[in-house]
Amino acid sequence: MARDILERVNSIPWRLSEAVRPQLDRLFIGMPAGVHPLLRERVRLLEEGCREVCELKRWPGTSAGLAEAVHDGRLAMTLARLPVSDPALEIIEGDARGAGRRGARGPVRRARLGSP
């Protein structure tokens, strides 16, 4: 019983900071298994860059399932392996530097990304 009371007292500062902290929107980005480490690093940098505006969380799944979740509005965006065919979604392919852009000249090959 004493431990329970101590844990509750010790958690007061954390609970107060959570209560007064501005609530940020939580956005989920789909991450299929086996994503190249350089892409994982880019997502981590995106998370850091968005930290003041929103809370970005990773959501695991298959490419098809993640694309369906984006279509349904459950995910903000996803990384996916091609082919993903959904006419309602916009597909932005990545270039060799890992940055997405419209009209890229083909999918990113693992060899073009460099070694992990």
WOHU-V583082 format. One record per backbone hydrogen bond with DSSP energy under -1.0 kcal/mol. CO is the residue of the C=O (numbers start at 1). NH is the residue of the N-H. Records with the same first field share a line. If there is no record, write none. Layout:
CO=NH / NH
//
This chain:
1=5
2=6
3=7
4=8
5=9
6=10
7=11
9=12
11=15
12=16
13=17
14=18
15=19
16=20
17=21
25=55
27=57
28=76 / 77
29=59
30=79
36=40
37=41
38=42
39=43
40=44
41=45
42=46
43=47
44=48
45=49
46=50
50=53 / 54
55=27
57=29
59=31
62=66
63=67
64=68
65=69
66=70
67=71
68=72
69=74 / 75
77=30
86=89
93=101
95=98
99=95
109=112
//
